[in-house]
Amino acid sequence: MLKISNLQVKYGKIQVIWGLDLEIPKGSVVGLLGPNGAGKTSTFASIAGLVSPFEGSILYNEVEVTNLNPAKRVELGISLVPEGRKLFPDMSVKDNLLLGSYQKRAKSKRKESLNRVLTLFPILEERLNQQARTLSGGQQQMLAIGRGLMSDPSLLILDEPSLGLAPIIVDDIFNAFKRINEEGVTILISEQHVHRVLEIIDKGYVIEQGRIALSGNAKELEGNKHIREAYLGI
């Protein structure tokens, strides 16, 4: 589904991604793991079209999207749920959700997608007319994920979705990810709770200082000495 080859990204004169190669098969859950500042968000921003790499290729369903603008990538089925949620706090829950379906393809499925989101996160249905700012942190994260789903994506990118959330809410969020994937949505996720992400991924990549340091399936990564010491505290 997604193939990244030799991705190179700079901010000004500072290079942050160095020759990154990554593949995400259709229907899979793939994790991008690494410490803060390793390049996870920059990689996601490049896939979503928010950052332009100075070298490399991004293929999505065999279509070259490296130079496409973000709106066209959303239309193709790529949806990013950014770190920090980036909601519109003074708008209602419902309006935040509807903004996720502004593209022509998504707009035609707006009712179906809204029902899907409210089934996945019933608490949002109870809060539809509230301002987003009045929601709890966990509810705001559900809203951010729901807004991403309103574009009817085939690839959902999740950047640190459990950041700052209570453990019980993290459980709810990760159960939702399993359901989303079972419905046919491919997921690419970065996550501070490495042990939780290892429970749901088919494959993981570890990025350090802008380079892929290692990769493998969940069992291989969990058994890797470096992963156990650096990320699992074992």
N, C-alpha and C positions, 0 to 999 in steps of 0.2 A: 504493500500500500504506500508506504513512505520510505524513500531512500535518500539519505544525505551522503554526499561524497565530498571529501576534502574541504569542508566548511571552514572558512577563515573570516573572522570578524574583528573589526577595530572600532574603538571609540576615539576619534581623533588620531593621535599617533600611538595609542596604547592598544596592542593586540590582546584580545581576551579569549578567542577561540582559535585553535591551531590544528588544522587538518583533520577535523572531526568527521568520522564515518559512522553512520548509524542506520539501522534498518528496522522497520516496524511492520510485521506481517498483518494482513487484514484479520480482524477479529481478536487480536491479541491484546494483552495488557503488558506494557513495557515500562520499566522504571529507569529514570535517569538519576543516579545517586551521586552524592558528593558533598563536600563541605561548603559553607557559605563562601561566595566569591569564586567558586570553581568554574562557573560558566553555564550553569543550568538555565537560568532565566534568559541569558543572551541566546542560548540555543533555541529556546521556546519562542523568543521574540523573532528570531530569524525564520522559523517555520511559519509563524503567523503573519510575517511581512512587516513587522514593526521595526525591524532592523535589517539593513541591506548588507549582506556579506560582500567583501571585496574580491572574494574568490570562492569557488566551489559550486555545487549543484544540489538543488532540492527537487526531487521528483515525487509527485503525488499521483498515484494511480497512473503512472507512466506519463504524466503531464509535467513539463518543466514549469515550476512555479516560482523559481528563484527571483524573478524580477516582477512578479505580479503584485499589485497592491493588496492590502489586507482585505478589502471588501470582496475582491474577486476570489480570494482564498476561502473566505467564509461561504461564498456561493458554491464553491467546489466541495465544501463539506468539512473544512478545518475550523475548529472552534477552540479558542483559548480562554480558560478561566484563570485570570492573572492572580499572582500573589497580592494579598491585600484587598481582594474582592472588587475594588473600583466600582462600587454601586453609585447610583444617583440618590443621595440620602434624603433629599426633600421630595422625591417622587414616591408614589405608592408602590407597593410590592407588585401589583398587577402591571403598572406602567413600566417598571424595571424589566419585568418578564417580557412584555410585548416588544420592548426595544430590541430584544434578542432575535426577533423574527422580522426584521425590516427588509431583508432581502426577498426578492420576488419568489424564489423557490420556497423559502421558509414561510412566507406570508400566506401562501396557499394552503399550508398545513398548520396554520396558527392555532386553530381550535383543538385539533388533535394533539399538538405538542403541549398546549397548556394543560389539557387533561392529563397528559402523561406526566408532566412535572408535578402537578398537584396530587396525583396518585403516589408518586415517589416521595414527595415531601408534604404530607397532609397538613402540617402546621401552617404552611404558606397559604392554604385555602382559607384558614381562619384569619389570616392577617392581610388578605388581599388589598384592603383599602387603607391599611396603615402606611405611614411613611417608612421607608427602608431604615431610617436612622433609629426608629423605635424598636427594632428587632434586637434580639440578643446576638452575640457573636456567632453562635452556631446557626441560628436562623438566617443571619446575613450570609453565611457561607453556603447554606442551602439555596438561598436566593441567587447567589452568584453562579452556582452550578446549574440551577434551573434556567437562568438566563442563557448560559452557554448551550443548554439543550434545546432552547427555543429556536435555534438556527437549524435544527434537524441535522446535526453533524454526523459524519461517519468516522471522524477522528476528533476525540475530545482530549485537549491538553490541559492538565491540571498542575498548576505551579504552587507547591506547598499548601495544599488544601486544608490541612489540619492545624495550621499555625495558630497557636494561642487558644485552641479549643480544649474543653474539658474532656477527659477520657471517655465518658459515656457518649458524648456528641461525636467523638472520633469514631466510635463503634458504629453509630448510625450512618455516618458519612461513608465509611468503608463498605458497609452493607449495601448502601446505595450504589457504590461503584460496581460491585459485583452484579447487581441487577441491571445496571446500564450496559455493562459488557455482555451479559446474557441476552440482551435485546439486540445485539449485533453491532454495538458501537466499539470501535477500537480506542484504547486509552493509552496515553503517554503521560506519566506522572513523575513529578519530583516530590520528595517527602522527607521531612525531618525524622519521622518515626520509621527508621529503616526496617525494624522488625515487622511493622505492620505492612509495609509495602511488599516485603518478601513473601507475605502470606497470599498475595493476590496476583503477582506478576508471573508472566510466562518467561520473560527474559529481562535482565537488567544490565545497564551500562554504568560504570563508575567513571565520573569525570573529575579530574584533579588538575588545577592550573590550566584549564582550557583544553585539555587533551584527554582522550579516553584512555584510562589506565588499565582497565580490564572489563570483561563482560562474561556473562554466563547465565544459566537458568537460576531459579531461586535457590535450589539445593546446592548448586556449585558455589554461588556467592555466599550463602550462609555458612558453608564449610571452609571458605577461604580465610586464612589466618589474618590477613590485612583487614578484611571486612569485619571480622569478629573483634579485633582489637580497636580499630579506628571508629567503627560505626555502631557496633553492638555492645561495646564495653565489656567484652568477654576476654 
